[in-house]
Amino acid sequence: VAAVFAGAILWKERVPVQIKKEARLSLGARCLFGTIGILCNFYAVDHLLVADASILNKLSPFFAIIFSYLLLKERIAFFQAVCVGAAFAGCLFVVKPGFQNTALFPAMVGVCGGLGAGIAYTMVRRLGSMGIKGPVIVFYFSLSSCLVVVPWIMIHFTPMDLCQLMILLMAGVCAAGGQFSITVAYTYAPARKISIYDYSQIIFATVLGY
């Protein structure tokens, strides 16, 4: 759904999809780690409470701040570091590290999803600084993530009824809105500032999950 929306915007505004050479590696990293983040998050949502899976996925701001410092040399304010450190400590209460915890594996997959998303958001910030437009980033990421899962769809295809199909399409619409919004946000502002607001998803997911 996001790929269709982004493609329509690019076609309507006649935006070229050709990527300059110096931006291709960053775009490839955004697509790769973004896809890993999505797949890990879907697995975590399927095996954990929605609120818990969302909390683990929201480790992405923590990783975004770290990688924005390592890769983009963006300065981290002390207060931001304390806030993100507190959020990371809270995630440990969800993971509950220990071999006796049956939810440990899906929780660790959720952590990997946050890691992948954090790197992906950092790449979005880098691409924005290179002048790559948001719809171009969304189009390439959405299209590549679709192509990656085609083999699994073909091998493990499960037919859906009309209600399930509508739910899936609405999930795509909501995800498309989120992708465009967060891509614009990370394009125009430093990751260390945007990432903190990303935690609001936990509140929404908890309320909707209830």
C-alpha atoms as an extended CHARMM CRD file, in Angstrom:
* protein
*
       210  EXT
         1         1  VAL       CA              0.0000000000        0.0000000000        0.0000000000  PROA      1               0.0000000000
         2         2  ALA       CA              2.7750000000        2.4300000000        0.9210000000  PROA      2               0.0000000000
         3         3  ALA       CA              4.6130000000        1.6260000000       -2.3180000000  PROA      3               0.0000000000
         4         4  VAL       CA              1.4740000000        2.4000000000       -4.3520000000  PROA      4               0.0000000000
         5         5  PHE       CA              0.9100000000        5.7100000000       -2.5340000000  PROA      5               0.0000000000
         6         6  ALA       CA              4.5650000000        6.7310000000       -2.8900000000  PROA      6               0.0000000000
         7         7  GLY       CA              4.6450000000        5.6870000000       -6.5520000000  PROA      7               0.0000000000
         8         8  ALA       CA              1.5140000000        7.7230000000       -7.2610000000  PROA      8               0.0000000000
         9         9  ILE       CA              3.0700000000       10.8110000000       -5.6380000000  PROA      9               0.0000000000
        10        10  LEU       CA              6.2840000000       10.3840000000       -7.6320000000  PROA      10              0.0000000000
        11        11  TRP       CA              4.3270000000        9.9640000000      -10.8700000000  PROA      11              0.0000000000
        12        12  LYS       CA              2.0370000000       12.9420000000      -10.1940000000  PROA      12              0.0000000000
        13        13  GLU       CA              4.8630000000       15.3010000000       -9.2640000000  PROA      13              0.0000000000
        14        14  ARG       CA              7.2060000000       13.9090000000      -11.9440000000  PROA      14              0.0000000000
        15        15  VAL       CA              9.8970000000       13.2240000000       -9.3470000000  PROA      15              0.0000000000
        16        16  PRO       CA             12.8160000000       11.2360000000      -10.8240000000  PROA      16              0.0000000000
        17        17  VAL       CA             13.4940000000        7.9120000000       -9.1010000000  PROA      17              0.0000000000
        18        18  GLN       CA             17.1170000000        7.7920000000      -10.2020000000  PROA      18              0.0000000000
        19        19  ILE       CA             19.3350000000        7.8080000000       -7.0960000000  PROA      19              0.0000000000
        20        20  LYS       CA             22.6990000000        9.5230000000       -7.1990000000  PROA      20              0.0000000000
        21        21  LYS       CA             25.6410000000        7.2080000000       -6.6710000000  PROA      21              0.0000000000
        22        22  GLU       CA             26.7480000000        8.5220000000       -3.2670000000  PROA      22              0.0000000000
        23        23  ALA       CA             23.2650000000        7.9340000000       -1.8030000000  PROA      23              0.0000000000
        24        24  ARG       CA             22.7540000000        4.3550000000       -2.9990000000  PROA      24              0.0000000000
        25        25  LEU       CA             24.5550000000        2.6680000000       -0.0940000000  PROA      25              0.0000000000
        26        26  SER       CA             22.5720000000        4.6410000000        2.4860000000  PROA      26              0.0000000000
        27        27  LEU       CA             19.3110000000        3.8790000000        0.6600000000  PROA      27              0.0000000000
        28        28  GLY       CA             20.2070000000        0.1940000000        0.4960000000  PROA      28              0.0000000000
        29        29  ALA       CA             20.9360000000        0.1850000000        4.2420000000  PROA      29              0.0000000000
        30        30  ARG       CA             17.6180000000        1.9270000000        4.9020000000  PROA      30              0.0000000000
        31        31  CYS       CA             15.7600000000       -0.7240000000        2.8940000000  PROA      31              0.0000000000
        32        32  LEU       CA             17.6440000000       -3.6710000000        4.4100000000  PROA      32              0.0000000000
        33        33  PHE       CA             17.4900000000       -2.6970000000        8.0760000000  PROA      33              0.0000000000
        34        34  GLY       CA             13.9890000000       -1.2790000000        7.7280000000  PROA      34              0.0000000000
        35        35  THR       CA             12.7450000000       -4.6040000000        6.3590000000  PROA      35              0.0000000000
        36        36  ILE       CA             14.5010000000       -6.5250000000        9.1280000000  PROA      36              0.0000000000
        37        37  GLY       CA             12.9340000000       -4.1890000000       11.6720000000  PROA      37              0.0000000000
        38        38  ILE       CA              9.4330000000       -4.7050000000       10.2650000000  PROA      38              0.0000000000
        39        39  LEU       CA              9.6850000000       -8.5060000000       10.0940000000  PROA      39              0.0000000000
        40        40  CYS       CA             11.0590000000       -8.7290000000       13.6350000000  PROA      40              0.0000000000
        41        41  ASN       CA              8.3270000000       -6.4110000000       14.9110000000  PROA      41              0.0000000000
        42        42  PHE       CA              5.5900000000       -8.4680000000       13.2280000000  PROA      42              0.0000000000
        43        43  TYR       CA              7.0120000000      -11.6130000000       14.8550000000  PROA      43              0.0000000000
        44        44  ALA       CA              7.1010000000       -9.9340000000       18.2700000000  PROA      44              0.0000000000
        45        45  VAL       CA              3.5180000000       -8.6340000000       17.9120000000  PROA      45              0.0000000000
        46        46  ASP       CA              2.4050000000      -12.1660000000       17.0060000000  PROA      46              0.0000000000
        47        47  HSD       CA              4.0480000000      -13.7440000000       20.0760000000  PROA      47              0.0000000000
        48        48  LEU       CA              3.8290000000      -11.0360000000       22.7670000000  PROA      48              0.0000000000
        49        49  LEU       CA              1.2460000000       -8.6280000000       24.1130000000  PROA      49              0.0000000000
        50        50  VAL       CA              0.8400000000       -5.7110000000       21.6950000000  PROA      50              0.0000000000
        51        51  ALA       CA              1.9460000000       -3.2180000000       24.3520000000  PROA      51              0.0000000000
        52        52  ASP       CA              5.0830000000       -5.2580000000       25.1790000000  PROA      52              0.0000000000
        53        53  ALA       CA              5.9830000000       -5.6730000000       21.5020000000  PROA      53              0.0000000000
        54        54  SER       CA              5.5360000000       -1.9280000000       20.9650000000  PROA      54              0.0000000000
        55        55  ILE       CA              7.7910000000       -1.1080000000       23.9100000000  PROA      55              0.0000000000
        56        56  LEU       CA             10.5310000000       -3.3300000000       22.4940000000  PROA      56              0.0000000000
        57        57  ASN       CA             10.0890000000       -1.8440000000       19.0420000000  PROA      57              0.0000000000
        58        58  LYS       CA             10.4780000000        1.5890000000       20.6050000000  PROA      58              0.0000000000
        59        59  LEU       CA             14.0740000000        0.7590000000       21.3820000000  PROA      59              0.0000000000
        60        60  SER       CA             14.5170000000        2.2010000000       17.8830000000  PROA      60              0.0000000000
        61        61  PRO       CA             14.8720000000        5.7930000000       19.2080000000  PROA      61              0.0000000000
        62        62  PHE       CA             17.6080000000        4.5590000000       21.5570000000  PROA      62              0.0000000000
        63        63  PHE       CA             19.4910000000        2.9900000000       18.6600000000  PROA      63              0.0000000000
        64        64  ALA       CA             18.7180000000        5.9590000000       16.3710000000  PROA      64              0.0000000000
        65        65  ILE       CA             20.4000000000        8.3400000000       18.8140000000  PROA      65              0.0000000000
        66        66  ILE       CA             23.4360000000        6.0570000000       19.1460000000  PROA      66              0.0000000000
        67        67  PHE       CA             23.8660000000        5.5850000000       15.3980000000  PROA      67              0.0000000000
        68        68  SER       CA             23.1960000000        9.2510000000       14.6520000000  PROA      68              0.0000000000
        69        69  TYR       CA             26.1540000000        9.9950000000       16.9270000000  PROA      69              0.0000000000
        70        70  LEU       CA             28.3650000000        7.2640000000       15.4220000000  PROA      70              0.0000000000
        71        71  LEU       CA             27.4680000000        7.7730000000       11.7470000000  PROA      71              0.0000000000
        72        72  LEU       CA             26.2470000000       11.3620000000       11.4820000000  PROA      72              0.0000000000
        73        73  LYS       CA             28.2730000000       12.9230000000       14.3220000000  PROA      73              0.0000000000
        74        74  GLU       CA             25.1590000000       14.5030000000       15.8410000000  PROA      74              0.0000000000
        75        75  ARG       CA             25.7200000000       15.6630000000       19.4050000000  PROA      75              0.0000000000
        76        76  ILE       CA             23.7010000000       13.9820000000       22.1580000000  PROA      76              0.0000000000
        77        77  ALA       CA             22.4420000000       16.2450000000       24.9490000000  PROA      77              0.0000000000
        78        78  PHE       CA             22.7910000000       14.9370000000       28.5100000000  PROA      78              0.0000000000
        79        79  PHE       CA             19.0500000000       15.1280000000       29.2100000000  PROA      79              0.0000000000
        80        80  GLN       CA             18.2850000000       13.2010000000       26.0020000000  PROA      80              0.0000000000
        81        81  ALA       CA             20.7980000000       10.5230000000       26.9880000000  PROA      81              0.0000000000
        82        82  VAL       CA             19.2010000000       10.1750000000       30.4390000000  PROA      82              0.0000000000
        83        83  CYS       CA             15.6710000000        9.9200000000       28.9900000000  PROA      83              0.0000000000
        84        84  VAL       CA             16.6280000000        7.2830000000       26.4370000000  PROA      84              0.0000000000
        85        85  GLY       CA             18.6380000000        5.3660000000       29.0570000000  PROA      85              0.0000000000
        86        86  ALA       CA             15.5490000000        5.2690000000       31.2760000000  PROA      86              0.0000000000
        87        87  ALA       CA             13.4840000000        3.9780000000       28.3490000000  PROA      87              0.0000000000
        88        88  PHE       CA             16.0520000000        1.2600000000       27.6840000000  PROA      88              0.0000000000
        89        89  ALA       CA             15.9660000000        0.2380000000       31.3600000000  PROA      89              0.0000000000
        90        90  GLY       CA             12.1810000000        0.0100000000       31.1090000000  PROA      90              0.0000000000
        91        91  CYS       CA             12.5030000000       -2.3320000000       28.1450000000  PROA      91              0.0000000000
        92        92  LEU       CA             14.5920000000       -4.6780000000       30.2630000000  PROA      92              0.0000000000
        93        93  PHE       CA             11.5750000000       -5.1210000000       32.5370000000  PROA      93              0.0000000000
        94        94  VAL       CA              9.6570000000       -6.3170000000       29.4880000000  PROA      94              0.0000000000
        95        95  VAL       CA             12.4170000000       -8.6110000000       28.2040000000  PROA      95              0.0000000000
        96        96  LYS       CA             13.0320000000      -10.0340000000       31.7150000000  PROA      96              0.0000000000
        97        97  PRO       CA             16.3560000000      -11.6160000000       30.7310000000  PROA      97              0.0000000000
        98        98  GLY       CA             16.7060000000      -15.1690000000       32.0010000000  PROA      98              0.0000000000
        99        99  PHE       CA             16.6470000000      -18.6960000000       30.5950000000  PROA      99              0.0000000000
       100       100  GLN       CA             13.4470000000      -19.5370000000       32.4570000000  PROA      100             0.0000000000
       101       101  ASN       CA             11.4570000000      -16.9340000000       30.5270000000  PROA      101             0.0000000000
       102       102  THR       CA              9.4650000000      -18.6030000000       27.7250000000  PROA      102             0.0000000000
       103       103  ALA       CA              8.9120000000      -15.2250000000       26.0290000000  PROA      103             0.0000000000
       104       104  LEU       CA             12.6370000000      -14.4820000000       25.9080000000  PROA      104             0.0000000000
       105       105  PHE       CA             13.1370000000      -15.4170000000       22.2430000000  PROA      105             0.0000000000
       106       106  PRO       CA             10.2650000000      -13.3040000000       20.8190000000  PROA      106             0.0000000000
       107       107  ALA       CA             11.3630000000      -10.4870000000       23.1420000000  PROA      107             0.0000000000
       108       108  MET       CA             14.9120000000      -10.6390000000       21.7720000000  PROA      108             0.0000000000
       109       109  VAL       CA             13.4990000000      -10.6790000000       18.2320000000  PROA      109             0.0000000000
       110       110  GLY       CA             11.5960000000       -7.5300000000       19.2010000000  PROA      110             0.0000000000
       111       111  VAL       CA             14.8560000000       -5.9450000000       20.3770000000  PROA      111             0.0000000000
       112       112  CYS       CA             16.4190000000       -6.7920000000       17.0040000000  PROA      112             0.0000000000
       113       113  GLY       CA             13.4480000000       -5.1130000000       15.3600000000  PROA      113             0.0000000000
       114       114  GLY       CA             14.1700000000       -1.9510000000       17.3280000000  PROA      114             0.0000000000
       115       115  LEU       CA             17.8320000000       -2.1410000000       16.3280000000  PROA      115             0.0000000000
       116       116  GLY       CA             16.9620000000       -2.4830000000       12.6460000000  PROA      116             0.0000000000
       117       117  ALA       CA             14.4880000000        0.3950000000       12.7840000000  PROA      117             0.0000000000
       118       118  GLY       CA             16.9930000000        2.6130000000       14.6070000000  PROA      118             0.0000000000
       119       119  ILE       CA             19.6180000000        2.1290000000       11.9030000000  PROA      119             0.0000000000
       120       120  ALA       CA             16.9760000000        2.6400000000        9.2080000000  PROA      120             0.0000000000
       121       121  TYR       CA             15.8630000000        5.9680000000       10.7060000000  PROA      121             0.0000000000
       122       122  THR       CA             19.4710000000        7.1050000000       10.8930000000  PROA      122             0.0000000000
       123       123  MET       CA             19.8270000000        6.3440000000        7.1820000000  PROA      123             0.0000000000
       124       124  VAL       CA             16.6590000000        8.3460000000        6.4840000000  PROA      124             0.0000000000
       125       125  ARG       CA             18.2700000000       11.3210000000        8.1980000000  PROA      125             0.0000000000
       126       126  ARG       CA             21.4210000000       10.8960000000        6.0940000000  PROA      126             0.0000000000
       127       127  LEU       CA             19.4150000000       10.5880000000        2.8630000000  PROA      127             0.0000000000
       128       128  GLY       CA             17.4750000000       13.7250000000        3.7490000000  PROA      128             0.0000000000
       129       129  SER       CA             20.7060000000       15.6390000000        4.2000000000  PROA      129             0.0000000000
       130       130  MET       CA             21.6930000000       14.4500000000        0.7100000000  PROA      130             0.0000000000
       131       131  GLY       CA             18.5460000000       15.9620000000       -0.7760000000  PROA      131             0.0000000000
       132       132  ILE       CA             16.6800000000       12.6840000000       -1.3770000000  PROA      132             0.0000000000
       133       133  LYS       CA             12.9270000000       13.3700000000       -1.1610000000  PROA      133             0.0000000000
       134       134  GLY       CA             10.7210000000       11.5070000000        1.3330000000  PROA      134             0.0000000000
       135       135  PRO       CA              8.3930000000        9.8350000000       -1.2170000000  PROA      135             0.0000000000
       136       136  VAL       CA             11.4570000000        8.4110000000       -3.0150000000  PROA      136             0.0000000000
       137       137  ILE       CA             12.7400000000        6.8720000000        0.2350000000  PROA      137             0.0000000000
       138       138  VAL       CA              9.3030000000        5.4450000000        1.0990000000  PROA      138             0.0000000000
       139       139  PHE       CA              8.8550000000        4.0480000000       -2.4210000000  PROA      139             0.0000000000
       140       140  TYR       CA             12.1730000000        2.1960000000       -2.5230000000  PROA      140             0.0000000000
       141       141  PHE       CA             11.8220000000        0.8850000000        1.0360000000  PROA      141             0.0000000000
       142       142  SER       CA              8.2130000000       -0.2590000000        0.6190000000  PROA      142             0.0000000000
       143       143  LEU       CA              8.8510000000       -1.8770000000       -2.7670000000  PROA      143             0.0000000000
       144       144  SER       CA             12.0100000000       -3.7040000000       -1.6330000000  PROA      144             0.0000000000
       145       145  SER       CA             10.3510000000       -5.0050000000        1.5450000000  PROA      145             0.0000000000
       146       146  CYS       CA              7.4660000000       -6.3360000000       -0.5810000000  PROA      146             0.0000000000
       147       147  LEU       CA              9.8330000000       -8.1270000000       -2.9640000000  PROA      147             0.0000000000
       148       148  VAL       CA             11.8000000000       -9.6930000000       -0.0960000000  PROA      148             0.0000000000
       149       149  VAL       CA              8.7340000000      -11.4940000000        1.3070000000  PROA      149             0.0000000000
       150       150  VAL       CA              7.3500000000      -12.7180000000       -2.0400000000  PROA      150             0.0000000000
       151       151  PRO       CA              9.0360000000      -16.1690000000       -1.7180000000  PROA      151             0.0000000000
       152       152  TRP       CA              7.4550000000      -16.7020000000        1.7270000000  PROA      152             0.0000000000
       153       153  ILE       CA              4.0410000000      -15.6090000000        0.4070000000  PROA      153             0.0000000000
       154       154  MET       CA              4.2950000000      -18.1260000000       -2.4340000000  PROA      154             0.0000000000
       155       155  ILE       CA              5.4390000000      -20.9970000000       -0.2090000000  PROA      155             0.0000000000
       156       156  HSD       CA              3.1540000000      -20.3480000000        2.7830000000  PROA      156             0.0000000000
       157       157  PHE       CA              0.1930000000      -18.7000000000        1.0770000000  PROA      157             0.0000000000
       158       158  THR       CA             -2.9600000000      -18.6310000000        3.2050000000  PROA      158             0.0000000000
       159       159  PRO       CA             -6.2470000000      -17.4700000000        1.6530000000  PROA      159             0.0000000000
       160       160  MET       CA             -8.1060000000      -14.7000000000        3.4940000000  PROA      160             0.0000000000
       161       161  ASP       CA            -11.7850000000      -13.8450000000        3.7200000000  PROA      161             0.0000000000
       162       162  LEU       CA            -13.0770000000      -10.3660000000        2.8530000000  PROA      162             0.0000000000
       163       163  CYS       CA            -12.9420000000       -9.1050000000        6.4490000000  PROA      163             0.0000000000
       164       164  GLN       CA             -9.3080000000      -10.1900000000        6.8840000000  PROA      164             0.0000000000
       165       165  LEU       CA             -8.3800000000       -8.6180000000        3.5510000000  PROA      165             0.0000000000
       166       166  MET       CA             -9.9510000000       -5.2990000000        4.5810000000  PROA      166             0.0000000000
       167       167  ILE       CA             -8.0930000000       -5.3720000000        7.9170000000  PROA      167             0.0000000000
       168       168  LEU       CA             -4.8350000000       -6.0590000000        6.0840000000  PROA      168             0.0000000000
       169       169  LEU       CA             -5.4430000000       -3.1930000000        3.6500000000  PROA      169             0.0000000000
       170       170  MET       CA             -6.2700000000       -0.8140000000        6.5050000000  PROA      170             0.0000000000
       171       171  ALA       CA             -3.0610000000       -1.8870000000        8.2450000000  PROA      171             0.0000000000
       172       172  GLY       CA             -1.2680000000       -0.9750000000        5.0290000000  PROA      172             0.0000000000
       173       173  VAL       CA             -2.9710000000        2.4360000000        4.9020000000  PROA      173             0.0000000000
       174       174  CYS       CA             -2.0590000000        3.1870000000        8.5310000000  PROA      174             0.0000000000
       175       175  ALA       CA              1.5050000000        1.9800000000        7.9920000000  PROA      175             0.0000000000
       176       176  ALA       CA              1.7880000000        4.1490000000        4.8830000000  PROA      176             0.0000000000
       177       177  GLY       CA              0.7060000000        7.1860000000        6.8760000000  PROA      177             0.0000000000
       178       178  GLY       CA              3.2410000000        6.3660000000        9.5540000000  PROA      178             0.0000000000
       179       179  GLN       CA              6.0150000000        5.8430000000        7.0050000000  PROA      179             0.0000000000
       180       180  PHE       CA              5.4060000000        9.1700000000        5.2650000000  PROA      180             0.0000000000
       181       181  SER       CA              5.1550000000       11.0410000000        8.5730000000  PROA      181             0.0000000000
       182       182  ILE       CA              8.2700000000        9.5930000000       10.1670000000  PROA      182             0.0000000000
       183       183  THR       CA             10.2630000000        9.9240000000        6.9360000000  PROA      183             0.0000000000
       184       184  VAL       CA              9.4120000000       13.6310000000        6.7410000000  PROA      184             0.0000000000
       185       185  ALA       CA             10.2390000000       14.0730000000       10.4290000000  PROA      185             0.0000000000
       186       186  TYR       CA             13.6540000000       12.4080000000       10.2170000000  PROA      186             0.0000000000
       187       187  THR       CA             14.4070000000       14.2050000000        6.9490000000  PROA      187             0.0000000000
       188       188  TYR       CA             13.9940000000       17.6930000000        8.3940000000  PROA      188             0.0000000000
       189       189  ALA       CA             15.1860000000       17.3130000000       11.9930000000  PROA      189             0.0000000000
       190       190  PRO       CA             18.0380000000       15.5740000000       13.8570000000  PROA      190             0.0000000000
       191       191  ALA       CA             17.3440000000       11.9890000000       14.9470000000  PROA      191             0.0000000000
       192       192  ARG       CA             18.1440000000       12.8390000000       18.5630000000  PROA      192             0.0000000000
       193       193  LYS       CA             15.1790000000       15.2550000000       18.6510000000  PROA      193             0.0000000000
       194       194  ILE       CA             12.6300000000       13.2660000000       16.6700000000  PROA      194             0.0000000000
       195       195  SER       CA             13.2320000000        9.8780000000       18.2580000000  PROA      195             0.0000000000
       196       196  ILE       CA             11.9170000000       10.8930000000       21.6880000000  PROA      196             0.0000000000
       197       197  TYR       CA              8.4330000000       11.6070000000       20.2830000000  PROA      197             0.0000000000
       198       198  ASP       CA              8.3760000000        8.1530000000       18.7140000000  PROA      198             0.0000000000
       199       199  TYR       CA              7.6350000000        6.7360000000       22.1750000000  PROA      199             0.0000000000
       200       200  SER       CA              4.0530000000        8.0250000000       21.9500000000  PROA      200             0.0000000000
       201       201  GLN       CA              3.2950000000        4.8800000000       19.9290000000  PROA      201             0.0000000000
       202       202  ILE       CA              3.5090000000        2.8480000000       23.1620000000  PROA      202             0.0000000000
       203       203  ILE       CA              0.5830000000        4.8190000000       24.6170000000  PROA      203             0.0000000000
       204       204  PHE       CA             -1.5350000000        4.3670000000       21.4970000000  PROA      204             0.0000000000
       205       205  ALA       CA             -0.6980000000        0.6510000000       21.2320000000  PROA      205             0.0000000000
       206       206  THR       CA             -1.5210000000        0.0530000000       24.9110000000  PROA      206             0.0000000000
       207       207  VAL       CA             -4.8940000000        1.7890000000       24.6640000000  PROA      207             0.0000000000
       208       208  LEU       CA             -5.8260000000        0.1290000000       21.3560000000  PROA      208             0.0000000000
       209       209  GLY       CA             -4.5750000000       -3.2640000000       22.5910000000  PROA      209             0.0000000000
       210       210  TYR       CA             -6.8550000000       -2.9500000000       25.6330000000  PROA      210             0.0000000000
